[in-house]
Amino acid sequence: MNYYYEVPEGTSVLGRPGGGYYYQAHCSPAQGGSLNHLVHSQALNNSTRVWLENANGVTLVKAPPSDTSWGQVDEREFVMVKLRARNLVG
């Protein structure tokens, strides 16, 4: 299970400058990992969009209120998000 966060310009997450994409990977105990709740909470609060990637696929779990694509994912866009994302943990 992986989370991907879209952070707007001028917003920081854990002291890192915003304006980009970040991820937290291997958050599932089934994968031998665990979710860093402090990191996730701060990233979730400061993100405009958040995607959850797990064994069932990818779901948009946070989007602006005006966005009507809740739950839906543009696969091409998500590939670009994954390529640009920087690790928040480690």
Chimera marker file (.cmm) of the C-alpha trace (Angstrom):
<marker_set name="trace">
<marker id="1" x="0.000" y="0.000" z="0.000" r="1" g="1" b="0" radius="0.5"/>
<marker id="2" x="1.440" y="3.358" z="-1.061" r="1" g="1" b="0" radius="0.5"/>
<marker id="3" x="0.217" y="6.926" z="-0.630" r="1" g="1" b="0" radius="0.5"/>
<marker id="4" x="1.021" y="9.714" z="-3.099" r="1" g="1" b="0" radius="0.5"/>
<marker id="5" x="0.501" y="13.374" z="-2.174" r="1" g="1" b="0" radius="0.5"/>
<marker id="6" x="0.199" y="16.471" z="-4.372" r="1" g="1" b="0" radius="0.5"/>
<marker id="7" x="1.531" y="19.422" z="-2.361" r="1" g="1" b="0" radius="0.5"/>
<marker id="8" x="0.886" y="22.962" z="-3.667" r="1" g="1" b="0" radius="0.5"/>
<marker id="9" x="3.601" y="25.591" z="-4.078" r="1" g="1" b="0" radius="0.5"/>
<marker id="10" x="4.375" y="27.464" z="-0.865" r="1" g="1" b="0" radius="0.5"/>
<marker id="11" x="3.232" y="24.637" z="1.414" r="1" g="1" b="0" radius="0.5"/>
<marker id="12" x="5.778" y="22.604" z="3.335" r="1" g="1" b="0" radius="0.5"/>
<marker id="13" x="5.573" y="19.062" z="4.614" r="1" g="1" b="0" radius="0.5"/>
<marker id="14" x="7.919" y="18.083" z="7.432" r="1" g="1" b="0" radius="0.5"/>
<marker id="15" x="10.040" y="21.121" z="6.700" r="1" g="1" b="0" radius="0.5"/>
<marker id="16" x="10.466" y="20.181" z="3.054" r="1" g="1" b="0" radius="0.5"/>
<marker id="17" x="9.421" y="22.785" z="0.512" r="1" g="1" b="0" radius="0.5"/>
<marker id="18" x="6.129" y="22.076" z="-1.189" r="1" g="1" b="0" radius="0.5"/>
<marker id="19" x="5.285" y="22.338" z="-4.796" r="1" g="1" b="0" radius="0.5"/>
<marker id="20" x="5.452" y="18.806" z="-6.000" r="1" g="1" b="0" radius="0.5"/>
<marker id="21" x="4.645" y="15.203" z="-5.404" r="1" g="1" b="0" radius="0.5"/>
<marker id="22" x="5.670" y="13.031" z="-2.481" r="1" g="1" b="0" radius="0.5"/>
<marker id="23" x="5.017" y="9.443" z="-1.516" r="1" g="1" b="0" radius="0.5"/>
<marker id="24" x="5.045" y="7.124" z="1.460" r="1" g="1" b="0" radius="0.5"/>
<marker id="25" x="5.591" y="3.533" z="0.331" r="1" g="1" b="0" radius="0.5"/>
<marker id="26" x="5.016" y="0.092" z="1.851" r="1" g="1" b="0" radius="0.5"/>
<marker id="27" x="2.536" y="1.315" z="4.448" r="1" g="1" b="0" radius="0.5"/>
<marker id="28" x="0.826" y="-2.025" z="4.901" r="1" g="1" b="0" radius="0.5"/>
<marker id="29" x="1.777" y="-4.499" z="7.645" r="1" g="1" b="0" radius="0.5"/>
<marker id="30" x="1.127" y="-7.215" z="5.034" r="1" g="1" b="0" radius="0.5"/>
<marker id="31" x="4.091" y="-5.777" z="3.114" r="1" g="1" b="0" radius="0.5"/>
<marker id="32" x="6.256" y="-5.746" z="6.205" r="1" g="1" b="0" radius="0.5"/>
<marker id="33" x="5.863" y="-1.991" z="6.617" r="1" g="1" b="0" radius="0.5"/>
<marker id="34" x="3.802" y="0.447" z="8.579" r="1" g="1" b="0" radius="0.5"/>
<marker id="35" x="2.220" y="3.819" z="7.998" r="1" g="1" b="0" radius="0.5"/>
<marker id="36" x="4.072" y="6.702" z="9.635" r="1" g="1" b="0" radius="0.5"/>
<marker id="37" x="0.975" y="8.446" z="10.996" r="1" g="1" b="0" radius="0.5"/>
<marker id="38" x="2.742" y="11.748" z="11.738" r="1" g="1" b="0" radius="0.5"/>
<marker id="39" x="4.024" y="11.980" z="8.167" r="1" g="1" b="0" radius="0.5"/>
<marker id="40" x="0.712" y="10.866" z="6.673" r="1" g="1" b="0" radius="0.5"/>
<marker id="41" x="-1.338" y="13.272" z="8.779" r="1" g="1" b="0" radius="0.5"/>
<marker id="42" x="0.804" y="16.281" z="7.885" r="1" g="1" b="0" radius="0.5"/>
<marker id="43" x="1.015" y="15.330" z="4.212" r="1" g="1" b="0" radius="0.5"/>
<marker id="44" x="-2.728" y="14.658" z="4.027" r="1" g="1" b="0" radius="0.5"/>
<marker id="45" x="-3.577" y="18.005" z="5.630" r="1" g="1" b="0" radius="0.5"/>
<marker id="46" x="-1.250" y="19.952" z="3.309" r="1" g="1" b="0" radius="0.5"/>
<marker id="47" x="-2.113" y="18.192" z="0.049" r="1" g="1" b="0" radius="0.5"/>
<marker id="48" x="-4.632" y="19.108" z="-2.593" r="1" g="1" b="0" radius="0.5"/>
<marker id="49" x="-4.906" y="15.546" z="-3.879" r="1" g="1" b="0" radius="0.5"/>
<marker id="50" x="-3.964" y="12.162" z="-2.418" r="1" g="1" b="0" radius="0.5"/>
<marker id="51" x="-3.904" y="8.777" z="-4.129" r="1" g="1" b="0" radius="0.5"/>
<marker id="52" x="-3.910" y="5.352" z="-2.492" r="1" g="1" b="0" radius="0.5"/>
<marker id="53" x="-2.259" y="2.533" z="-4.422" r="1" g="1" b="0" radius="0.5"/>
<marker id="54" x="-2.860" y="-0.999" z="-3.159" r="1" g="1" b="0" radius="0.5"/>
<marker id="55" x="-3.547" y="-4.529" z="-4.429" r="1" g="1" b="0" radius="0.5"/>
<marker id="56" x="-6.956" y="-3.361" z="-5.706" r="1" g="1" b="0" radius="0.5"/>
<marker id="57" x="-5.463" y="-0.619" z="-7.903" r="1" g="1" b="0" radius="0.5"/>
<marker id="58" x="-5.294" y="3.142" z="-7.443" r="1" g="1" b="0" radius="0.5"/>
<marker id="59" x="-7.972" y="5.372" z="-5.905" r="1" g="1" b="0" radius="0.5"/>
<marker id="60" x="-8.095" y="9.144" z="-5.559" r="1" g="1" b="0" radius="0.5"/>
<marker id="61" x="-8.878" y="9.510" z="-1.848" r="1" g="1" b="0" radius="0.5"/>
<marker id="62" x="-8.622" y="13.298" z="-1.529" r="1" g="1" b="0" radius="0.5"/>
<marker id="63" x="-9.463" y="15.968" z="-4.075" r="1" g="1" b="0" radius="0.5"/>
<marker id="64" x="-10.584" y="19.606" z="-3.982" r="1" g="1" b="0" radius="0.5"/>
<marker id="65" x="-14.324" y="20.012" z="-3.291" r="1" g="1" b="0" radius="0.5"/>
<marker id="66" x="-14.870" y="21.311" z="-6.827" r="1" g="1" b="0" radius="0.5"/>
<marker id="67" x="-13.275" y="18.189" z="-8.336" r="1" g="1" b="0" radius="0.5"/>
<marker id="68" x="-15.869" y="15.665" z="-9.476" r="1" g="1" b="0" radius="0.5"/>
<marker id="69" x="-13.385" y="12.850" z="-10.064" r="1" g="1" b="0" radius="0.5"/>
<marker id="70" x="-13.367" y="11.455" z="-6.500" r="1" g="1" b="0" radius="0.5"/>
<marker id="71" x="-12.245" y="7.845" z="-6.594" r="1" g="1" b="0" radius="0.5"/>
<marker id="72" x="-11.390" y="7.994" z="-10.286" r="1" g="1" b="0" radius="0.5"/>
<marker id="73" x="-7.805" y="8.037" z="-11.539" r="1" g="1" b="0" radius="0.5"/>
<marker id="74" x="-6.361" y="9.193" z="-14.841" r="1" g="1" b="0" radius="0.5"/>
<marker id="75" x="-3.817" y="6.393" z="-15.295" r="1" g="1" b="0" radius="0.5"/>
<marker id="76" x="-1.466" y="8.446" z="-17.496" r="1" g="1" b="0" radius="0.5"/>
<marker id="77" x="-1.450" y="11.297" z="-14.982" r="1" g="1" b="0" radius="0.5"/>
<marker id="78" x="-0.817" y="8.894" z="-12.111" r="1" g="1" b="0" radius="0.5"/>
<marker id="79" x="2.221" y="7.420" z="-13.888" r="1" g="1" b="0" radius="0.5"/>
<marker id="80" x="3.644" y="10.950" z="-14.101" r="1" g="1" b="0" radius="0.5"/>
<marker id="81" x="2.877" y="11.517" z="-10.400" r="1" g="1" b="0" radius="0.5"/>
<marker id="82" x="4.781" y="8.332" z="-9.517" r="1" g="1" b="0" radius="0.5"/>
<marker id="83" x="7.760" y="9.344" z="-11.642" r="1" g="1" b="0" radius="0.5"/>
<marker id="84" x="7.980" y="12.805" z="-10.063" r="1" g="1" b="0" radius="0.5"/>
<marker id="85" x="7.245" y="11.834" z="-6.455" r="1" g="1" b="0" radius="0.5"/>
<marker id="86" x="9.901" y="12.107" z="-3.754" r="1" g="1" b="0" radius="0.5"/>
<marker id="87" x="9.973" y="9.911" z="-0.664" r="1" g="1" b="0" radius="0.5"/>
<marker id="88" x="8.683" y="11.583" z="2.516" r="1" g="1" b="0" radius="0.5"/>
<marker id="89" x="10.148" y="8.965" z="4.848" r="1" g="1" b="0" radius="0.5"/>
<marker id="90" x="13.867" y="8.396" z="4.832" r="1" g="1" b="0" radius="0.5"/>
<link id1="1" id2="2" r="1" g="1" b="0" radius="0.2"/>
<link id1="2" id2="3" r="1" g="1" b="0" radius="0.2"/>
<link id1="3" id2="4" r="1" g="1" b="0" radius="0.2"/>
<link id1="4" id2="5" r="1" g="1" b="0" radius="0.2"/>
<link id1="5" id2="6" r="1" g="1" b="0" radius="0.2"/>
<link id1="6" id2="7" r="1" g="1" b="0" radius="0.2"/>
<link id1="7" id2="8" r="1" g="1" b="0" radius="0.2"/>
<link id1="8" id2="9" r="1" g="1" b="0" radius="0.2"/>
<link id1="9" id2="10" r="1" g="1" b="0" radius="0.2"/>
<link id1="10" id2="11" r="1" g="1" b="0" radius="0.2"/>
<link id1="11" id2="12" r="1" g="1" b="0" radius="0.2"/>
<link id1="12" id2="13" r="1" g="1" b="0" radius="0.2"/>
<link id1="13" id2="14" r="1" g="1" b="0" radius="0.2"/>
<link id1="14" id2="15" r="1" g="1" b="0" radius="0.2"/>
<link id1="15" id2="16" r="1" g="1" b="0" radius="0.2"/>
<link id1="16" id2="17" r="1" g="1" b="0" radius="0.2"/>
<link id1="17" id2="18" r="1" g="1" b="0" radius="0.2"/>
<link id1="18" id2="19" r="1" g="1" b="0" radius="0.2"/>
<link id1="19" id2="20" r="1" g="1" b="0" radius="0.2"/>
<link id1="20" id2="21" r="1" g="1" b="0" radius="0.2"/>
<link id1="21" id2="22" r="1" g="1" b="0" radius="0.2"/>
<link id1="22" id2="23" r="1" g="1" b="0" radius="0.2"/>
<link id1="23" id2="24" r="1" g="1" b="0" radius="0.2"/>
<link id1="24" id2="25" r="1" g="1" b="0" radius="0.2"/>
<link id1="25" id2="26" r="1" g="1" b="0" radius="0.2"/>
<link id1="26" id2="27" r="1" g="1" b="0" radius="0.2"/>
<link id1="27" id2="28" r="1" g="1" b="0" radius="0.2"/>
<link id1="28" id2="29" r="1" g="1" b="0" radius="0.2"/>
<link id1="29" id2="30" r="1" g="1" b="0" radius="0.2"/>
<link id1="30" id2="31" r="1" g="1" b="0" radius="0.2"/>
<link id1="31" id2="32" r="1" g="1" b="0" radius="0.2"/>
<link id1="32" id2="33" r="1" g="1" b="0" radius="0.2"/>
<link id1="33" id2="34" r="1" g="1" b="0" radius="0.2"/>
<link id1="34" id2="35" r="1" g="1" b="0" radius="0.2"/>
<link id1="35" id2="36" r="1" g="1" b="0" radius="0.2"/>
<link id1="36" id2="37" r="1" g="1" b="0" radius="0.2"/>
<link id1="37" id2="38" r="1" g="1" b="0" radius="0.2"/>
<link id1="38" id2="39" r="1" g="1" b="0" radius="0.2"/>
<link id1="39" id2="40" r="1" g="1" b="0" radius="0.2"/>
<link id1="40" id2="41" r="1" g="1" b="0" radius="0.2"/>
<link id1="41" id2="42" r="1" g="1" b="0" radius="0.2"/>
<link id1="42" id2="43" r="1" g="1" b="0" radius="0.2"/>
<link id1="43" id2="44" r="1" g="1" b="0" radius="0.2"/>
<link id1="44" id2="45" r="1" g="1" b="0" radius="0.2"/>
<link id1="45" id2="46" r="1" g="1" b="0" radius="0.2"/>
<link id1="46" id2="47" r="1" g="1" b="0" radius="0.2"/>
<link id1="47" id2="48" r="1" g="1" b="0" radius="0.2"/>
<link id1="48" id2="49" r="1" g="1" b="0" radius="0.2"/>
<link id1="49" id2="50" r="1" g="1" b="0" radius="0.2"/>
<link id1="50" id2="51" r="1" g="1" b="0" radius="0.2"/>
<link id1="51" id2="52" r="1" g="1" b="0" radius="0.2"/>
<link id1="52" id2="53" r="1" g="1" b="0" radius="0.2"/>
<link id1="53" id2="54" r="1" g="1" b="0" radius="0.2"/>
<link id1="54" id2="55" r="1" g="1" b="0" radius="0.2"/>
<link id1="55" id2="56" r="1" g="1" b="0" radius="0.2"/>
<link id1="56" id2="57" r="1" g="1" b="0" radius="0.2"/>
<link id1="57" id2="58" r="1" g="1" b="0" radius="0.2"/>
<link id1="58" id2="59" r="1" g="1" b="0" radius="0.2"/>
<link id1="59" id2="60" r="1" g="1" b="0" radius="0.2"/>
<link id1="60" id2="61" r="1" g="1" b="0" radius="0.2"/>
<link id1="61" id2="62" r="1" g="1" b="0" radius="0.2"/>
<link id1="62" id2="63" r="1" g="1" b="0" radius="0.2"/>
<link id1="63" id2="64" r="1" g="1" b="0" radius="0.2"/>
<link id1="64" id2="65" r="1" g="1" b="0" radius="0.2"/>
<link id1="65" id2="66" r="1" g="1" b="0" radius="0.2"/>
<link id1="66" id2="67" r="1" g="1" b="0" radius="0.2"/>
<link id1="67" id2="68" r="1" g="1" b="0" radius="0.2"/>
<link id1="68" id2="69" r="1" g="1" b="0" radius="0.2"/>
<link id1="69" id2="70" r="1" g="1" b="0" radius="0.2"/>
<link id1="70" id2="71" r="1" g="1" b="0" radius="0.2"/>
<link id1="71" id2="72" r="1" g="1" b="0" radius="0.2"/>
<link id1="72" id2="73" r="1" g="1" b="0" radius="0.2"/>
<link id1="73" id2="74" r="1" g="1" b="0" radius="0.2"/>
<link id1="74" id2="75" r="1" g="1" b="0" radius="0.2"/>
<link id1="75" id2="76" r="1" g="1" b="0" radius="0.2"/>
<link id1="76" id2="77" r="1" g="1" b="0" radius="0.2"/>
<link id1="77" id2="78" r="1" g="1" b="0" radius="0.2"/>
<link id1="78" id2="79" r="1" g="1" b="0" radius="0.2"/>
<link id1="79" id2="80" r="1" g="1" b="0" radius="0.2"/>
<link id1="80" id2="81" r="1" g="1" b="0" radius="0.2"/>
<link id1="81" id2="82" r="1" g="1" b="0" radius="0.2"/>
<link id1="82" id2="83" r="1" g="1" b="0" radius="0.2"/>
<link id1="83" id2="84" r="1" g="1" b="0" radius="0.2"/>
<link id1="84" id2="85" r="1" g="1" b="0" radius="0.2"/>
<link id1="85" id2="86" r="1" g="1" b="0" radius="0.2"/>
<link id1="86" id2="87" r="1" g="1" b="0" radius="0.2"/>
<link id1="87" id2="88" r="1" g="1" b="0" radius="0.2"/>
<link id1="88" id2="89" r="1" g="1" b="0" radius="0.2"/>
<link id1="89" id2="90" r="1" g="1" b="0" radius="0.2"/>
</marker_set>
